Amino acid sequence: MNMMNPECLKIRKEILKISKATGHGHIPSCFSVVEILYALYDTIRHDPKNPSWDKRDIFILSKGHASLALYCILSEFGYFDISKVYTFGQFESSFGCHPDRFKIPGIEASTGSLGHGIGLAAGAALALKINNDLDRRVYTVIGDGESNEGSVWEAVMVATNLKLDNLTVIYDNNMSHARGLQIPNPKERLRAFGCETSEVNGHDLRALKKEFKKAGRNVRAVVAHTRKGYGCSTMVRNHYEWHRKAPSDQEFTQLLKELDEKTV
């Protein structure tokens, strides 16, 4: 068996440490998207030294409660020093529990109101088309839980009707919807709404990068199968318990141990 990618292991450890230090963070949701976000930023066009670069691709994290994962990814790619993220969720910190585009370099949209990010992404993709900015792409990560929101499917219908072939939707299928409205076949449903769809192991960096580089004739929807709490068996088994929980000293030690032992 292979060990977890070293960068992704490092990022998960930072998420744990920051959550422990601040008492904040949706750790299982963050862990489910680490490889997705790492693969994205290792694929898309962006410049940490010039976050407003007018040729950059656009990324919007619709499931904004996973902001801590995004902050750690942005730090890893050079947008800011990780020490700043240790103010996460604290009074007057720029690093809120949901991302704020006015406060943090690299954040394209303030998100967290579930079901809204995909609409923002569709609008951004349309704007690029109108401006004849045809080399740039828009990516968004949506959660399977937030896909209980009707606004998600309304945005998909608009985007496919407009044939926004510069838009890629990554559907984080970590089974958050299990206690809500069941969506057992997201690939087929997204295809029925007009998307060009594919499925991928959401923890496989190579497979993710391959999917993110693909282009099509309409909206691309990548269903990424992930596990909440991936890397820590304790959280995988009890992800509802860990939905909004920071680890105690004993739990922190155990979770770090599980990460160090994780093979994929």
N, C-alpha and C positions, 0 to 999 in steps of 0.2 A: 504494500500500500504506500501511497505518496503522502507526504506531509502537507498540511495546508500551506498555501502560498505565503511566504514570509511577510510580505507587505500587508496582506489581509489579516494575518495573525497579529501583527503589530497594531493594526488599526482596531481590531477587536479588543486588544488589551488596553488601548487608550480609552476606548468607550467605557470599559469596565472601570478604569481608574478614575475617569472624570465623573462617572455616575456615583461612584463611592465617595469621592471628595465633595460633591455638590448636593447629593441626595435627589438628583433628578435624572430622568432619562427613560425612554422606552427601549430597554436593552434588547429584548427578543426581536422587535420590529427593526431595530438598527442592524442587528446581526444578520437578518435575512437579506439585507440589500448590500452588504459590504462588497461582495464580488461584482454585483451589478454596477454599482457606482464606480468601483475601481476600473472595471473594464471600459465603462463609458469614458471616463476622463483619460484613459490610456488610448482612446480611439478618436474622440471628437477633436475638432480644432478649437483651441483655447490658449490664452496666454496669461499665466499668473501675474506677470509683471505689468500687464495691461488688460485688466478684466473687462474693460469696455471696448476692446478691439472690435472694429466694425466688420471684421470678417469671421468672427467667432461663431461657432455653433451655439445653440441655446439649449440649456437643460433646466427643466422645472421638476422639482420634487413635490408631486402632488400630496403624497402622504407625509405632510410636514412634521408629524410627530417623530419621524426618524431623523430629525435635524442633526442630532449629535453624530450620526454616521456621516452625514454630508460634511459637517464641519471638519471631522477628522480626515476625510478624503481630501478636502480642499487644502488642509494644512499639509498633508502628505505630498500634494502636487505643487506646493510652494506659494500658496496665496497668503498665508500668514503663519506665524509661529504657533505651535501647538500649545504653548504656555497660555496664550490668550483664551483658549477654549476652556481652560480650567475655571473660568468665571461663569461657565454655563448655568443659566437659570438664576443667577444671582442678581441682586438689586442693582439697577443701572448698567448691567452687562449688555453688550451688543449681541451676545450669543444667547438668544432666547430659546425657550423650549420649542418654538416654531421659528423658522428662519424669516428674517426681515431684510428685504432687498435694499433698504436705505442705510443699513448699518454694517453689512458684511460684504467685502469684495468677493465676487464670484457668484453671489446669490441673484438669480434673475427674477424671482417672483416671491412675494411673501405668501406662504401657503400654510395649510393646516386645517382650513375649513374644508372638510372632505368632500370630494366630488367637484371641486372648482379648478384644480390644477390642469386637468385635461382641456378644459375650455380655454384657459389662458394659453396653453400650448397651441391649440388650434388657431387662436387669434394671432399668435406670434408667427406661425407658419404661413397664414394667409397674408400677413403684413409683408413677409419676405417675398412672397409671390407678387404682391402688388408693386413692391419696390424693384421688381426684377432682380432680386438678390438671389439668384438661382443656385449658387454654390454652397449656400448655408443650409443647415438642417436644424430641426427642432426635435428634442427628445423629452419625454416625460415618463416618470415612474409613478404608476397608480397602484393602490393596494386593492386586493380582492375584497376586503371588507368595505372600503369606500365605494366599491362598484355596486353596492346595494343602492347607491344614490342614482336617481333618474337622470341627474345632470350629466353623469358620465356617458350614458348612452345617447343623450341628446347631442352632446359634443361629438361623439363618434359619428352620428348620422350626418351632422353638419360637415365634419371634416371629410368624410368619404364622398358626400355629395359634391363637395368642392374639389375633390380629387387632389388632396394635399399630399402629394407624393414626397414632400420634404419633411413629413412628420412621422416619427416612430414612437409608438406607445409601448412601454414595457410594463406588463401586468405582473406584479409580484404576487404569485400564487402561493402564499405561505399558510393558507387555510384559516385566515382570520375570519372568514365568512362563516365558519362552521357553526357559530351560534347565532347567525343571522339568516338572511335569505340565501339559500343554497345556490351556488353557481358551479355545478359539477363539470361543465364542458365549456370553459371560457374561450378556447380556441375556436370551436364551432360557432359560438355566439358572436364573437368578434367578426368572424368570416361572414356570418349572416347579415351583419350590419355593413358589410362592404370592405372590410379590411383585408389586406394580404397578410395571412397569419402564419406563425411558426411557433414551435415549442422548443425549450432548451432547459438544460439543467442550470438553474440560476446560481449555482456555486462553482461552475466550470468556466474559468476565465477565458480559455481559448475558444470555447463554443460561443460564449457571450460576444466576444469581439467579432467573431465571424458573422454573427447575426446583425450586429450594430453597423457593420460596413455595407450591408446589403441595401440596394435601392429597388424600388418597384414603380408601378404605375398608379398606385394609390397609397393611402395610409398603411404603414406597416405596423402590425401588432405582434409583439414577441411575448409569449406567455412563458415566464421564467418560474419554474417550479423550485421553490425554496422551502426552508424550514425555519420557523421562528425560533430564535435562540441558537441557530446553527453554530456548532463548535463547542457548546456546553450541554451535555446530556441532561443536567439538572433543569435547565430552562426549556429544553425541547420537550421534556416530559411534563413540565408544569408551566407552560407559557402563559396561561391565564393568571396564575398566581403572580407572575413576574411582569404583568402588563405595564404597571407603573410603579416599579419598586427598585430601590437602590440596595445593593448588597450590604449585609453586616460584615464585620471583620472576618468571621468564620466563613460566611458564604463567599466572600471575595477571594479568600485563599483557595477554597474548593473550586470556584469557577476558573481561576487562573490555572490551576492544576489540570482541569479538564481541557482547557484550551491548549496547553502544552502537550497533552497526550493525543490531541485530535489528529486522526488521519483520514484521508478522503480517497 
